[in-house]
Amino acid sequence: MKRVLITGGLGFVGSHLTDELMAKGCAVTIVDNLSSNVMTPADYPGCEVLVGSIEEVYPTLLETSKPFDEIFHLASVVGPAGVLQHAGVMAQSIVMSGEAVTRIALQHGSRLVLASTSEVYGRAGELRESDGCQVSSDVTVRLEYAVAKLTSEVAALNRAKVTELQVNVVRPFNIAGPRQLPDGGFVLPRFVVSALSGEPLTVFGDGSQVRAFTDVRDIVSGLQAVMSSGKNGLVLNLGNPANEITILDLAQRVRSLAASKSEITLVDPKALFGPLYDEGIERVPVVEQAFSELDWRPVVSVEQTILSTLDWYRRRLGLSQHESVGVAA
Ligand SMILES: NC(=O)c1ccc[n+]([C@@H]2O[C@H](COP(=O)([O-])OP(=O)(O)OC[C@H]3O[C@@H](n4cnc5c(N)ncnc54)[C@H](O)[C@@H]3O)[C@@H](O)[C@H]2O)c1
């Protein structure tokens, strides 16, 4: 039986990956510090769950007699609003957690996949791995997240050059789907909850920001494709350029698919999240490298992602199927 460690396994992406690997018969160990989890340890009676930060609990795992075959490192502070409360301390946590999983992987001989982020590019536009990353001189909280993720990537990739470490890095773009919480400032769950509750859908700025949303199921299949690729030292964008959409269009699609009467209002996000809030204007993945290195294609449309997210939130809010408060007549 394959033994797999998933850090952040109670979070949005991690819980979907946990479900998938459990269904495949893997023995899954989760480490999660419950800082932004959507699932709880009680939801996974079939897994070993260690509650704590990976950078603190990893010595316990170094000593385990049964080594992990695979490690997916997903634990992180995340989200445009989620990062704000960790300003000044998030860099240390991100870098130290990367170091912790590297040590476990080296000790156990495990294959490691690190979840980085498209934020490392530090700029807008169509983003490809060969273009390199820019470090802004503007010291923002978002910069701390991006630079820490990039540092973690570079340290792991360099470690792989001088040791037996087998590591690949993925840079996901705007993941969305069921179980994503609105707390981190993620736009789709915010819109879905508002549409189902009859509250206004608040679009930041003029809503012209472009995103290519990638369904969580496609990210989970991408993570597994990277893990099973047999390759080492890859850095790959994971995203779905076919799902490119402006945030204003997304709000309209959510309202229509929810059959909601909610208004769409334009707001200044700094009025909601404070002066440190910051987000990019346009971010679209180029995924040719992932297509050539992996047997993987994203297949879920933005409409399917909206519908499955609506379904999940209806259940969470105790609404019947197709129901929303403020439903269109
Ligand atoms: N959601 C996105 O759009 C997106 C985009 C790009 C990259 N990513 C990356 O994907 C990964 C997963 O993101 P997500 O959206 O599932 O986030 P999430 O917040 O839903 O899940 C992260 C989980 O990790 C836990 N956690 C946080 N710090 C930890 C630590 N130091 N030790 C142990 N557990 C810790 C949290 O409690 C949570 O359960 C992250 O590494 C994130 O940077 C996400």
PDBQT file of the ligand as one rigid body, heavy atoms in Angstrom, charges set to zero:
ROOT
HETATM    1  N1  LIG A 401      -6.354  28.335  -3.819  1.00  0.00    +0.000 N 
HETATM    2  C1  LIG A 401      -5.678  28.833  -4.830  1.00  0.00    +0.000 C 
HETATM    3  O1  LIG A 401      -6.230  29.482  -5.731  1.00  0.00    +0.000 OA
HETATM    4  C2  LIG A 401      -4.178  28.584  -4.928  1.00  0.00    +0.000 A 
HETATM    5  C3  LIG A 401      -3.488  29.142  -6.022  1.00  0.00    +0.000 A 
HETATM    6  C4  LIG A 401      -2.118  28.931  -6.117  1.00  0.00    +0.000 A 
HETATM    7  C5  LIG A 401      -1.460  28.167  -5.176  1.00  0.00    +0.000 A 
HETATM    8  N2  LIG A 401      -2.143  27.631  -4.146  1.00  0.00    +0.000 N 
HETATM    9  C6  LIG A 401      -1.397  26.818  -3.167  1.00  0.00    +0.000 C 
HETATM   10  O2  LIG A 401      -2.073  25.578  -3.000  1.00  0.00    +0.000 OA
HETATM   11  C7  LIG A 401      -1.912  25.128  -1.655  1.00  0.00    +0.000 C 
HETATM   12  C8  LIG A 401      -3.256  24.758  -1.071  1.00  0.00    +0.000 C 
HETATM   13  O3  LIG A 401      -4.084  25.908  -1.055  1.00  0.00    +0.000 OA
HETATM   14  P1  LIG A 401      -5.608  25.847  -0.607  1.00  0.00    +0.000 P 
HETATM   15  O4  LIG A 401      -6.345  26.774  -1.491  1.00  0.00    +0.000 OA
HETATM   16  O5  LIG A 401      -6.044  24.448  -0.476  1.00  0.00    +0.000 OA
HETATM   17  O6  LIG A 401      -5.507  26.532   0.834  1.00  0.00    +0.000 OA
HETATM   18  P2  LIG A 401      -6.298  26.176   2.182  1.00  0.00    +0.000 P 
HETATM   19  O7  LIG A 401      -6.113  27.343   3.089  1.00  0.00    +0.000 OA
HETATM   20  O8  LIG A 401      -7.695  25.748   1.885  1.00  0.00    +0.000 OA
HETATM   21  O9  LIG A 401      -5.500  24.912   2.704  1.00  0.00    +0.000 OA
HETATM   22  C9  LIG A 401      -4.269  25.013   3.346  1.00  0.00    +0.000 C 
HETATM   23  C10 LIG A 401      -4.335  24.086   4.558  1.00  0.00    +0.000 C 
HETATM   24  O10 LIG A 401      -3.051  24.106   5.177  1.00  0.00    +0.000 OA
HETATM   25  C11 LIG A 401      -3.205  24.298   6.585  1.00  0.00    +0.000 C 
HETATM   26  N3  LIG A 401      -1.967  24.979   6.995  1.00  0.00    +0.000 N 
HETATM   27  C12 LIG A 401      -1.588  26.254   6.750  1.00  0.00    +0.000 A 
HETATM   28  N4  LIG A 401      -0.331  26.456   7.173  1.00  0.00    +0.000 NA
HETATM   29  C13 LIG A 401       0.099  25.267   7.692  1.00  0.00    +0.000 A 
HETATM   30  C14 LIG A 401       1.304  24.827   8.285  1.00  0.00    +0.000 A 
HETATM   31  N5  LIG A 401       2.357  25.660   8.424  1.00  0.00    +0.000 N 
HETATM   32  N6  LIG A 401       1.381  23.549   8.705  1.00  0.00    +0.000 NA
HETATM   33  C15 LIG A 401       0.321  22.690   8.575  1.00  0.00    +0.000 A 
HETATM   34  N7  LIG A 401      -0.848  23.063   8.039  1.00  0.00    +0.000 NA
HETATM   35  C16 LIG A 401      -0.957  24.328   7.596  1.00  0.00    +0.000 A 
HETATM   36  C17 LIG A 401      -4.495  25.074   6.759  1.00  0.00    +0.000 C 
HETATM   37  O11 LIG A 401      -5.111  24.881   8.013  1.00  0.00    +0.000 OA
HETATM   38  C18 LIG A 401      -5.357  24.523   5.606  1.00  0.00    +0.000 C 
HETATM   39  O12 LIG A 401      -6.117  23.406   6.024  1.00  0.00    +0.000 OA
HETATM   40  C19 LIG A 401      -1.175  26.236  -0.919  1.00  0.00    +0.000 C 
HETATM   41  O13 LIG A 401       0.192  25.891  -0.826  1.00  0.00    +0.000 OA
HETATM   42  C20 LIG A 401      -1.337  27.453  -1.799  1.00  0.00    +0.000 C 
HETATM   43  O14 LIG A 401      -0.250  28.340  -1.681  1.00  0.00    +0.000 OA
HETATM   44  C21 LIG A 401      -3.493  27.816  -3.993  1.00  0.00    +0.000 A 
ENDROOT
TORSDOF 0
